[in-house]
Amino acid sequence: TATLNASDRLTLDTPSLHLTGNLTVEGTIQAHGDITAADIGLQRHHHTAQGPNAPTTPAQG
């Protein structure tokens, strides 16, 4: 176990970051690009259901 404490901010200035385990965040996440999960992007995905009372369908990539 390792703990890193920073008084204000921690910056990792690298073109790529790879984490091999689970990630837990206790706070807000802000992203300036798209977020992808299971090959589906948050910015360009869509759902196929129509209308205010339609059930939510799985996201389509």
N, CA, C and O atoms as a Tinker XYZ file with bonds, in Angstrom:
   244  protein
     1  N      0.847000   -1.187000    0.000000    73     2
     2  CA     0.000000    0.000000    0.000000    64     1     3
     3  C      0.881000    1.236000    0.000000    63     2     4     5
     4  O      1.885000    1.296000    0.710000    81     3
     5  N      0.502000    2.209000   -0.793000    73     3     6
     6  CA     1.198000    3.493000   -0.825000    64     5     7
     7  C      0.152000    4.593000   -0.761000    63     6     8     9
     8  O     -0.900000    4.489000   -1.391000    81     7
     9  N      0.431000    5.638000   -0.011000    73     7    10
    10  CA    -0.460000    6.789000    0.101000    64     9    11
    11  C      0.305000    8.025000   -0.324000    63    10    12    13
    12  O      1.425000    8.256000    0.131000    81    11
    13  N     -0.296000    8.822000   -1.197000    73    11    14
    14  CA     0.291000   10.075000   -1.660000    64    13    15
    15  C     -0.642000   11.195000   -1.247000    63    14    16    17
    16  O     -1.802000   11.210000   -1.658000    81    15
    17  N     -0.169000   12.124000   -0.454000    73    15    18
    18  CA    -0.973000   13.263000   -0.012000    64    17    19
    19  C     -0.428000   14.534000   -0.651000    63    18    20    21
    20  O      0.765000   14.820000   -0.554000    81    19
    21  N     -1.299000   15.292000   -1.303000    73    19    22
    22  CA    -0.928000   16.571000   -1.899000    64    21    23
    23  C     -1.843000   17.631000   -1.311000    63    22    24    25
    24  O     -3.045000   17.404000   -1.175000    81    23
    25  N     -1.295000   18.777000   -0.965000    73    23    26
    26  CA    -2.090000   19.811000   -0.300000    64    25    27
    27  C     -3.115000   20.468000   -1.222000    63    26    28    29
    28  O     -4.147000   20.943000   -0.748000    81    27
    29  N     -2.850000   20.504000   -2.537000    73    27    30
    30  CA    -3.768000   21.197000   -3.443000    64    29    31
    31  C     -4.111000   20.373000   -4.675000    63    30    32    33
    32  O     -5.289000   20.206000   -4.990000    81    31
    33  N     -3.115000   19.858000   -5.374000    73    31    34
    34  CA    -3.351000   19.198000   -6.656000    64    33    35
    35  C     -2.197000   18.261000   -6.966000    63    34    36    37
    36  O     -1.056000   18.503000   -6.571000    81    35
    37  N     -2.512000   17.186000   -7.681000    73    35    38
    38  CA    -1.508000   16.259000   -8.192000    64    37    39
    39  C     -1.664000   16.220000   -9.701000    63    38    40    41
    40  O     -2.757000   15.948000  -10.197000    81    39
    41  N     -0.610000   16.483000  -10.430000    73    39    42
    42  CA    -0.641000   16.473000  -11.886000    64    41    43
    43  C      0.263000   15.360000  -12.392000    63    42    44    45
    44  O      1.436000   15.287000  -12.025000    81    43
    45  N     -0.286000   14.497000  -13.236000    73    43    46
    46  CA     0.494000   13.474000  -13.916000    64    45    47
    47  C      0.573000   13.895000  -15.378000    63    46    48    49
    48  O     -0.404000   13.748000  -16.112000    81    47
    49  N      1.705000   14.411000  -15.809000    73    47    50
    50  CA     1.876000   14.936000  -17.163000    64    49    51
    51  C      2.506000   13.850000  -18.035000    63    50    52    53
    52  O      3.728000   13.746000  -18.137000    81    51
    53  N      1.652000   13.051000  -18.655000    73    51    54
    54  CA     2.104000   11.928000  -19.468000    64    53    55
    55  C      1.102000   11.702000  -20.599000    63    54    56    57
    56  O     -0.088000   11.958000  -20.416000    81    55
    57  N      1.546000   11.233000  -21.749000    73    55    58
    58  CA     0.605000   11.021000  -22.844000    64    57    59
    59  C     -0.379000    9.878000  -22.602000    63    58    60    61
    60  O     -1.429000    9.828000  -23.242000    81    59
    61  N     -0.059000    8.970000  -21.698000    73    59    62
    62  CA    -0.946000    7.838000  -21.450000    64    61    63
    63  C     -0.766000    7.355000  -20.016000    63    62    64    65
    64  O      0.346000    7.353000  -19.487000    81    63
    65  N     -1.873000    6.943000  -19.387000    73    63    66
    66  CA    -1.846000    6.404000  -18.028000    64    65    67
    67  C     -2.629000    5.099000  -18.035000    63    66    68    69
    68  O     -3.768000    5.056000  -18.501000    81    67
    69  N     -2.020000    4.036000  -17.519000    73    67    70
    70  CA    -2.650000    2.712000  -17.524000    64    69    71
    71  C     -2.731000    2.212000  -16.089000    63    70    72    73
    72  O     -1.707000    2.040000  -15.427000    81    71
    73  N     -3.954000    1.978000  -15.608000    73    71    74
    74  CA    -4.172000    1.428000  -14.275000    64    73    75
    75  C     -4.599000   -0.018000  -14.447000    63    74    76    77
    76  O     -5.441000   -0.318000  -15.294000    81    75
    77  N     -4.029000   -0.924000  -13.653000    73    75    78
    78  CA    -4.319000   -2.345000  -13.840000    64    77    79
    79  C     -5.318000   -2.902000  -12.835000    63    78    80    81
    80  O     -5.653000   -4.084000  -12.905000    81    79
    81  N     -5.793000   -2.101000  -11.921000    73    79    82
    82  CA    -6.753000   -2.578000  -10.929000    64    81    83
    83  C     -8.016000   -1.751000  -10.962000    63    82    84    85
    84  O     -8.240000   -0.983000  -11.897000    81    83
    85  N     -8.831000   -1.903000   -9.961000    73    83    86
    86  CA   -10.070000   -1.136000   -9.838000    64    85    87
    87  C     -9.761000    0.309000   -9.470000    63    86    88    89
    88  O     -8.729000    0.594000   -8.862000    81    87
    89  N    -10.649000    1.212000   -9.836000    73    87    90
    90  CA   -10.499000    2.631000   -9.533000    64    89    91
    91  C    -11.721000    3.098000   -8.763000    63    90    92    93
    92  O    -12.854000    2.908000   -9.204000    81    91
    93  N    -11.488000    3.707000   -7.618000    73    91    94
    94  CA   -12.557000    4.278000   -6.809000    64    93    95
    95  C    -12.301000    5.768000   -6.686000    63    94    96    97
    96  O    -11.194000    6.184000   -6.343000    81    95
    97  N    -13.322000    6.580000   -6.963000    73    95    98
    98  CA   -13.212000    8.031000   -6.877000    64    97    99
    99  C    -14.239000    8.524000   -5.879000    63    98   100   101
   100  O    -15.426000    8.221000   -6.000000    81    99
   101  N    -13.790000    9.277000   -4.900000    73    99   102
   102  CA   -14.705000    9.869000   -3.916000    64   101   103
   103  C    -14.789000   11.370000   -4.177000    63   102   104   105
   104  O    -14.262000   12.173000   -3.407000    81   103
   105  N    -15.444000   11.733000   -5.248000    73   103   106
   106  CA   -15.572000   13.132000   -5.638000    64   105   107
   107  C    -16.021000   13.210000   -7.087000    63   106   108   109
   108  O    -16.381000   12.199000   -7.689000    81   107
   109  N    -15.998000   14.395000   -7.635000    73   107   110
   110  CA   -16.450000   14.662000   -8.992000    64   109   111
   111  C    -15.371000   14.302000  -10.002000    63   110   112   113
   112  O    -14.183000   14.509000   -9.754000    81   111
   113  N    -15.789000   13.765000  -11.135000    73   111   114
   114  CA   -14.878000   13.518000  -12.249000    64   113   115
   115  C    -15.231000   14.495000  -13.360000    63   114   116   117
   116  O    -16.392000   14.588000  -13.760000    81   115
   117  N    -14.246000   15.217000  -13.859000    73   115   118
   118  CA   -14.438000   16.119000  -14.992000    64   117   119
   119  C    -13.589000   15.607000  -16.143000    63   118   120   121
   120  O    -12.402000   15.332000  -15.968000    81   119
   121  N    -14.188000   15.479000  -17.318000    73   119   122
   122  CA   -13.475000   15.014000  -18.500000    64   121   123
   123  C    -13.619000   16.058000  -19.598000    63   122   124   125
   124  O    -14.700000   16.614000  -19.793000    81   123
   125  N    -12.536000   16.322000  -20.312000    73   123   126
   126  CA   -12.567000   17.285000  -21.410000    64   125   127
   127  C    -12.628000   16.581000  -22.764000    63   126   128   129
   128  O    -12.591000   17.233000  -23.808000    81   127
   129  N    -12.719000   15.274000  -22.748000    73   127   130
   130  CA   -12.884000   14.477000  -23.954000    64   129   131
   131  C    -13.990000   13.470000  -23.721000    63   130   132   133
   132  O    -14.679000   13.515000  -22.702000    81   131
   133  N    -14.157000   12.570000  -24.658000    73   131   134
   134  CA   -15.203000   11.559000  -24.537000    64   133   135
   135  C    -14.814000   10.526000  -23.486000    63   134   136   137
   136  O    -13.631000   10.328000  -23.207000    81   135
   137  N    -15.802000    9.876000  -22.911000    73   135   138
   138  CA   -15.614000    8.790000  -21.956000    64   137   139
   139  C    -16.185000    7.540000  -22.606000    63   138   140   141
   140  O    -17.317000    7.555000  -23.088000    81   139
   141  N    -15.416000    6.460000  -22.626000    73   139   142
   142  CA   -15.832000    5.229000  -23.278000    64   141   143
   143  C    -15.922000    4.097000  -22.271000    63   142   144   145
   144  O    -15.010000    3.895000  -21.470000    81   143
   145  N    -17.021000    3.363000  -22.313000    73   143   146
   146  CA   -17.196000    2.163000  -21.498000    64   145   147
   147  C    -17.780000    1.081000  -22.393000    63   146   148   149
   148  O    -18.765000    1.323000  -23.091000    81   147
   149  N    -17.190000   -0.104000  -22.385000    73   147   150
   150  CA   -17.654000   -1.221000  -23.220000    64   149   151
   151  C    -17.776000   -0.797000  -24.688000    63   150   152   153
   152  O    -18.738000   -1.163000  -25.363000    81   151
   153  N    -16.810000   -0.035000  -25.175000    73   151   154
   154  CA   -16.759000    0.435000  -26.564000    64   153   155
   155  C    -17.896000    1.372000  -26.954000    63   154   156   157
   156  O    -18.151000    1.555000  -28.145000    81   155
   157  N    -18.586000    1.969000  -25.984000    73   155   158
   158  CA   -19.649000    2.938000  -26.269000    64   157   159
   159  C    -19.227000    4.288000  -25.702000    63   158   160   161
   160  O    -18.968000    4.402000  -24.504000    81   159
   161  N    -19.156000    5.312000  -26.551000    73   159   162
   162  CA   -18.753000    6.645000  -26.137000    64   161   163
   163  C    -19.920000    7.435000  -25.562000    63   162   164   165
   164  O    -21.040000    7.354000  -26.067000    81   163
   165  N    -19.663000    8.184000  -24.526000    73   163   166
   166  CA   -20.707000    8.968000  -23.867000    64   165   167
   167  C    -21.225000   10.099000  -24.759000    63   166   168   169
   168  O    -22.420000   10.394000  -24.741000    81   167
   169  N    -20.348000   10.735000  -25.536000    73   167   170
   170  CA   -20.749000   11.894000  -26.332000    64   169   171
   171  C    -21.600000   11.536000  -27.548000    63   170   172   173
   172  O    -22.477000   12.314000  -27.926000    81   171
   173  N    -21.368000   10.396000  -28.162000    73   171   174
   174  CA   -22.039000   10.090000  -29.426000    64   173   175
   175  C    -23.004000    8.906000  -29.346000    63   174   176   177
   176  O    -23.542000    8.495000  -30.373000    81   175
   177  N    -23.234000    8.353000  -28.170000    73   175   178
   178  CA   -24.144000    7.202000  -28.083000    64   177   179
   179  C    -25.596000    7.662000  -28.174000    63   178   180   181
   180  O    -25.891000    8.845000  -28.004000    81   179
   181  N    -26.487000    6.733000  -28.440000    73   179   182
   182  CA   -27.912000    7.052000  -28.518000    64   181   183
   183  C    -28.723000    5.876000  -27.973000    63   182   184   185
   184  O    -28.211000    4.765000  -27.835000    81   183
   185  N    -29.953000    6.129000  -27.677000    73   183   186
   186  CA   -30.904000    5.110000  -27.235000    64   185   187
   187  C    -32.006000    5.031000  -28.283000    63   186   188   189
   188  O    -32.302000    6.021000  -28.951000    81   187
   189  N    -32.609000    3.863000  -28.427000    73   187   190
   190  CA   -33.591000    3.687000  -29.504000    64   189   191
   191  C    -35.033000    3.954000  -29.092000    63   190   192   193
   192  O    -35.890000    4.094000  -29.964000    81   191
   193  N    -35.333000    4.030000  -27.797000    73   191   194
   194  CA   -36.712000    4.279000  -27.345000    64   193   195
   195  C    -37.132000    5.702000  -27.698000    63   194   196   197
   196  O    -36.305000    6.613000  -27.710000    81   195
   197  N    -38.399000    5.888000  -27.980000    73   195   198
   198  CA   -38.928000    7.197000  -28.340000    64   197   199
   199  C    -40.030000    7.595000  -27.366000    63   198   200   201
   200  O    -40.794000    6.744000  -26.911000    81   199
   201  N    -40.115000    8.863000  -27.049000    73   199   202
   202  CA   -41.213000    9.372000  -26.234000    64   201   203
   203  C    -40.898000    9.426000  -24.747000    63   202   204   205
   204  O    -40.015000    8.717000  -24.264000    81   203
   205  N    -41.637000   10.283000  -24.015000    73   203   206
   206  CA   -41.359000   10.512000  -22.597000    64   205   207
   207  C    -41.667000    9.315000  -21.696000    63   206   208   209
   208  O    -41.088000    9.211000  -20.614000    81   207
   209  N    -42.554000    8.414000  -22.101000    73   207   210
   210  CA   -42.908000    7.255000  -21.278000    64   209   211
   211  C    -42.286000    5.956000  -21.771000    63   210   212   213
   212  O    -42.585000    4.885000  -21.242000    81   211
   213  N    -41.424000    6.042000  -22.779000    73   211   214
   214  CA   -40.790000    4.837000  -23.318000    64   213   215
   215  C    -39.721000    4.340000  -22.347000    63   214   216   217
   216  O    -39.037000    5.145000  -21.715000    81   215
   217  N    -39.574000    3.027000  -22.223000    73   215   218
   218  CA   -38.531000    2.506000  -21.336000    64   217   219
   219  C    -37.144000    2.825000  -21.893000    63   218   220   221
   220  O    -36.974000    2.954000  -23.105000    81   219
   221  N    -36.176000    2.949000  -21.028000    73   219   222
   222  CA   -34.809000    3.203000  -21.471000    64   221   223
   223  C    -34.247000    1.938000  -22.100000    63   222   224   225
   224  O    -34.314000    0.855000  -21.518000    81   223
   225  N    -33.694000    2.091000  -23.290000    73   223   226
   226  CA   -33.088000    0.954000  -23.978000    64   225   227
   227  C    -31.583000    0.984000  -23.745000    63   226   228   229
   228  O    -31.043000    2.019000  -23.353000    81   227
   229  N    -30.898000   -0.127000  -23.979000    73   227   230
   230  CA   -29.439000   -0.107000  -23.848000    64   229   231
   231  C    -28.835000    0.901000  -24.822000    63   230   232   233
   232  O    -29.356000    1.100000  -25.919000    81   231
   233  N    -27.748000    1.529000  -24.421000    73   231   234
   234  CA   -27.073000    2.503000  -25.278000    64   233   235
   235  C    -26.536000    1.820000  -26.522000    63   234   236   237
   236  O    -26.045000    0.693000  -26.461000    81   235
   237  N    -26.632000    2.504000  -27.642000    73   235   238
   238  CA   -26.109000    2.018000  -28.915000    64   237   239
   239  C    -24.892000    2.858000  -29.269000    63   238   240   241
   240  O    -24.931000    4.082000  -29.152000    81   239
   241  N    -23.825000    2.223000  -29.696000    73   239   242
   242  CA   -22.576000    2.905000  -30.014000    64   241   243
   243  C    -22.603000    3.714000  -31.242000    63   242   244
   244  O    -21.598000    4.330000  -31.598000    81   243
